């Protein structure tokens, strides 16, 4: 066969998914010889068909050679994604493979007869159709027929040489069900992709891929989450904060609450991360939404991701306490200024969530709320990587001038002691707002303080926080008490020397 002269060896062929194109620095190399490995159900066939569908849009001639899935199987897969095999050359060798294995009575070695017949069938079909794109779904079957590591390697080399002469871009699919000790096909191919799937203790199947090699090309290393959705694979490239640096105005974003802004000397800085830390119900989410509301009123876009609270409750509370009237929340959503999304951590991978956040930034959001970090932790299949993952995300947001508000609930209701099982991410935050309960005059009250602020001065006082039907109120400094942060309160008002202790200390 003749080489496809119109196609350069350095040309990139889109895979059909922008995320995978990004990982491969533009797509598969034209005339490349790629191995796609993965356990059954990891999406190898879907990836191959997705690539073929993309090549058909460029009027490329495509051939799918199958030793594993029949035409009916492939048609069902295509129908589930809204695709068609109408313009795809399909060489279905499944029946030939079955027939060969059902006829063991032969004086010849199967590798000499059966493999030869399969290779000849492929050669004849390629000579007839002259494909520019070939998918060979049957590496495992070739391995079985070869029966010997040396013969198996020889057959792969023959296929590689044959397809190299044809000038086609080739994807070999391998389900990794059979192995020849140390004899693996990765060394024979120009590029290798590995697809993995695993089941967490709860929730949907998690999938991730990595590129182990691409000769003559750079690529994004590491694991990348992906999903199988209607339309094919949706790949979420690993977020690398160092690749994103944008110029932005170093301005303060106020809350709209006079005393809270006074505590922060004007507000929270753009391009910083703030941690709202405290026990459940202390007002963290409500105060974070107050910053969102003020940003919206100033004409800035915002995005809110709720892991713990259902959306209608978030809308109701925000309209009642922050806006002061019904209908305002949805009006900003309808104008495209506010993106509010409820996240189910059992259904969404960390990579998918990071991609959602990136989309919000690309659409112009200036304030982003993650409520809460506890829910985000549940989305992580391996907790030991949480801080690294969060570090990349916070750095990315900071470098794009975003004010990021992260809510984190501590264990305990009053003094909220830290738990040895918790992951401390306070060092990742530029600002920490600390919420506490305290008892006074027979009532449970809330207190608010600024625990740290890297990028500017702040008040060191503790103020009372009141959330009632009238809205959010931050009072004057609580100078008459001490021990609020520790949960052991002492009243220092003149004429009252008695000590009042929080209920949980009694």
N, C-alpha and C positions, 0 to 999 in steps of 0.2 A: 504494500500500500504506500501511497504518497503521504508525506507530511502535510499537515494543514498549514500552508504557507502564510495564510492570512492571520494566524494566531502566533503571537510572540511568546517565547518561553517565559518571559518576565511578566506577562500579562496576568492580572488577577481576575478570577472568575467569582462573582458573588455567590455565596452559599445559599442564599434565600432567607437568611436571618441577619439583620444588622449587627447584633451582638457577636455572633460568631465571626462575621467579617472583621469586626474590630479586633477580636482576639488573634485572627490570622493576618492582621495588617492589610486587609482588603479582600481576602477570600482565598480560595484554593489557587495555587500556581497553575497556570495553563500547562497542559501536558505533564502535570505532576502525577506521581504514583503514590496514593495515600492508603493507609490502613486505618480503618475505623473499628475499634475494638469495644466490646461491651457485653455485659451479661444479657440474657434474654429479658426483654421488656425495658431496656435502657433507652431505646429510640434509634437504633442504628438504621433500620429500614426507613423510618420516618425521615431521618436526616438525609438519606440517600435520595428518596423520592422528592424531598423538598428542594434539593440541589438540582435534580433533573427538571422539576417544574420551573425553576428559575432560569435554567439554560434554554428551555423551550421558548421562553419569552424573548430570547435573543436569536431564535430560529436555528438553534444548534441541533444537530442530529444526535439522538441519545439512544443508548442500548442498555437494557437491564437484563443481566444474566443471572438466573436464579436456580440454585440447587436446593434451596430450603423452602421457599414459599411459592405456592402455585399462583397462576394468574388470578384465580378467584380470591386468594388471600390478599394479593396486592391490590386488586380492585376494591375490596372492602376497606383496606387501609386508605386508599385514595378517596373513596366516598366519604369517609369520616372526616377528612380534611377539606373537602370541596375540590379535589383534584380529579384529573382524568388521565387514563393511560392511552387515550386515543392516538396521540402523535408520538408515543414512545415505542421504540422497538423492543419487544419482550421475547427473550429466549428462555422458555420454561423447560428446564432440564430435570425437574423434580421426578417426573415419571421415569425418565431414562436412568436416573440415579437409583430409584427403587428397583427397576427391572434388573439392573446390573448386580445389585446385592442379592436378588432372589435367584440368581443363576451362578452358584458357586462351582458347578462342575466344569472345570476348565483346566487344561494342562499348562496354561500360561499364567504368569503372575498378574493379579488384578491391576497392579500399577502399570503394567505394560499394555493391557487391553482396555480396561475401563477408563483409565485416565486419558489414554490416547483418543478414545472415542469422544470424550467430553471436550478435550482440547481441539479436536478437529471440528466439532460442532460450533465451537466458539469462533474458530478461525474462519470457517465458511460464512458464518453470519456477519462477522466484521468485514469480510471481503465484499459481501453483498450490500451492506448498508453504509459502510465507511463512517462509523460514528465518531463524533468529536468528544463525546462524554460517555463513559462506560461505568456501570456499577456491576461489580462481580460479588454476588451474595452467595458465598459457598466456600470460604477458606477452610472452615471446619471440616467440610465434606472432603475437600482435597486432602486434608491431613489424614482423614480416616482411610481414604482409598490408597494413599501412598504407603501407609503401614510401616514406614521406615523414615527416620529423621533425615537421612541423607537424600533419599528419593523425594521426600516432601520439599526439601530446600531446592532441589534441582527443578522440580515442577514450578515452584514460585519464580525462580530465576527465568525459566522459559516464558512464563506469562509476562513477567516484567519486560523481557526483551521483545516479545511479540507486540505488546501494547506501546512500547517506546517507538517501534518502527511505524506504528499506525498514527502516532501523533495525538492520541486521545488523552484526555484527562480521566484518570481511573480512580475509583474508590473500591477498595477491597473490604468486605464486611466479615468480621470474625467474632463469633459469640464466646470464644475463650473456654468452651466446654471441654476441649481436649488439648493436652499439652505434651510436647516432646521434651520433657526435662528442661534443659537449657537452650534447646533449639526453638527460637521464637522468630516470627517474621519481621519484627521491627527493624532488624539490621538490613533487610533487603529493600525496604521502601524509602521513598523520599520524605514522607511525612506520616506522622502517627497521631491519632486522636483516641483518647480513652474515655468512654462514657461509663459512669458508675451510678448505681441506684442502691438505696438502703432505706429501711423502715425505722423511723424513730420510735420511741416507746409509745407515743401517741401522735396521731395526725397522719397526713397524707405522705406518700412516698417522697423522699428527697432525692434529687438527682444533681449530679455535678460532673463536669468534664475537665480534662486537662490535655494540653498538647505536649506530647513528650519529645517531638522533634519535627522540624521542617528544614530540610537541607536547602541552603542558599537563601534563607529568609529568616527574619526575626519574627517573634510572636510573643504574646503575653503569657508569661509563665504563671504557674499556680492553678488552684482550683477555681472554677467558675460555676455558679449555680445555673441550672436551666430547668425549664418546664416543658412538658408536652401538652400543647393546647390545640384547639381547632385551628388549622393552618400550619402546623408543624412545630418544630422546636423553637422556644423562645429563650435565648441565652442571655444571661446577665453577667457581663464581664466584671471581674473583680475590680472594685474601686481603688484607684491609686491616687491619693491626694496630691502627690508631688507633681502630677500632670496638669493640675488645675490651679492657676493663679490669675486672678482678675483684679483690675484696678477698681476701687470703690471709695466712696466718701466716708471719712472717719467721723461719723456722726452718732449722736445719742438717740435712742428710741425710747421716749417716755412711756409711762404707764397710764398717764392721765389722772393719777391719784397724787395729789400735792405732796402729802407726807412721805409716800413711798419714793417719789422722785427726789425728794429732799434727802432721803437715806442714801440714794444712789448718786447724789450730786448731779441730777439732771436726767438720769435714765440709764438703760443698758446700752452698751456700745455695739454698733454694727460690726459684724465679723468676730463675734465672741459667742461662747457657749455658757449658758446659765443653768445651774442645777437647782431645781426646786426640791428641797429635801425635808422630809418630816413624816409623822405618822399619818395613817389614813384619816381623811375627813378634816385635816387641819387647814385646808384652803389652797393647797398647791395648784390644783387644776384651775380653780377659779381665778387666781391671780395671774397665772400664765395666759389665760384667755383674755384678761384685761389688757395685756400688752398687745395681743392680736387685735382686739377691738380698736385700740388707739391707733395702731398702724393702718387699719382699714379706713378709719376716719381721716387720716392724713393722705389717703390715696395710694397706699402701698399694698401690694399683694401679700397674701399669707397662706400657709398650708398647715393643717392640723391632722395628726395621725393618732387616732384613739385606739389603744390596745385593750383598755379595761372597761371603758364606758360605752354603752350603746348610743347610737347617734342621736336618737330623739331626746334622750335625757341630756346630752351635751348641748343640743340646740335650745332646749327649754331652759336649762340653767343659765346659759350664756345670755339669752335674750332677757331673762328676768333680772339677773344681777349685774351684767356688764352693759347691755344696750338700754335697758330700762323700758323696752316695749317689744311686743311680739312682731314677728315678720322680718326683723332687721337681718338676722343671721342668713336666712335664705335669700334675701335680696342681694347680699354681697356674693353669695354663691352663684346666683343667676347672672350677676354682672361679670362673673369670671374673676373677681378679685380674691375670693376665698375658695380654697380647695379643702374639703373636709372628708376624711376617709376613715372608716372603721376597719381595723386590721385584725384578722383572725390569725394568731401566731401558729395555730395548728395547720393552716393551709398555705401560708406564705413563707418562703425561705428568706434568710437574711439578705441574700443577693438580690432577690426580687424586691424586697423592701428598699434596699439601697438605691435600686433603679427608680423606684417611685419617687424617692426624695430628690434624686438628680433631675427627674422630669419637672418637679415643682420649681427647682432652681432655674432650670432652662426656660420655664414659662414666666419667670420674673418675680417669684416669691421673695420677699425680704425678711419675713419672720416665719420660722418653722417651729412647731410644737410637737414633741414626741411624748405622749402620755399613755403609758409610762415606761420607764426603763425596766421595770419588773416584767411587764408584758413582752418587751423586746427580748429580754433574757430568755423567756420561754420559747421564742422563735429560733433560738440558736441550738442546733443539734449537738454542738460540742462547746460547753460553757467556757473551757479554758481559753478559747480564742475570742471571747466577747470583748475584752478590753482592747485588743489589737484592732478588731473590726470597728469598734466605736471610735477609736483614735483616728482611723482613716476617715470615717464619716464626718466627725467633728472638724478635723483639719480641712477637709474639702469644703465644708460649709463656711468655716471661718475665712478661708482664702477667697471665697466668693462674696464676702461681705454680708453674710446672712446672720441675723440674730437667731440663735438656736436656743429654745427653752426645753429642757428635759426634766420631766417629773419623775421622782423616785420616792416610793413609799418605804419607810423603815418599819421594822417589826416593833411591836409594842404600841400602846395607845398614848402614854403620857411622856415618859422621858425617852422613849424609842431607843433602847440600847441596841448597839450593833450586834449582828449575829455572825458567828464564825463562818457560816455558810454563805454569807453575802459577798458580792464582789464590789469592792470600793472603787468607784470611778470619780470620786470628788476631785482627784488630782487632775483629771482631764478637763474639768470645767474651769472657765476663767472667773466666773462669779458663782457663789453659792448663797442662796437665800434659805435660811433655816426657819422652819415652822415648828412651833411647840404649843403644847397645852399647859395651862397652869390654873390652879384653883385659887379663887379669891372671893371672900364674902359669900361662901356657899355656892358659887357658880363655877362652871368649867369655862375658861376663857382661852383665846388663842393669842399667841405672840409671834412676832416676825422680826427677824434680824438679818443683817448682811454679814455672813461669816467670813467671806473673803472676796476680794476683787483685784484681779491682776492689772487691769488696764485703767486704773483711776482710783481716786479717793472714795471713801464711803463712810457713812456714819457708823459708829460702833455702839449705838444705843439699841435697846430692845423696845419695840413698840407693840401696843395691843392691836390685833387685827380683829375687826368685827365684820361678819357677813350676815346680813339680815335682809328682809324683804325690800329694804330701801337700796340695797346694793353693797358695795365693798367700802370699808372705811378703815383707814390706818390712823391710829390715835397718836397722842404725844408720848414721849419716852416714859417707860415705866421705872421711874427713878426711886419709887418707894419700896420696891421689892428687890430681893436678890435670891439666886438659886433657881431662876426660871429655866435656864437651859439644862440644868441637871435634874429637874423635876422635883427638887427639894426646896420649897418656897419659904422664905422668911419675910415677914412684913416689918418694914422699918419705918412705918408711919409714926409720927410723934404721939406719945400717949398709949401706944399699943405694943407691948413687948412680947406678946405671945407669938409663937412660931406656928405656922400653918404648913402642914405637910401634905403632899399629894397622896391621894387614896392608895395608890399601889405601893407606897412606902410604909403604910400603916399595917 
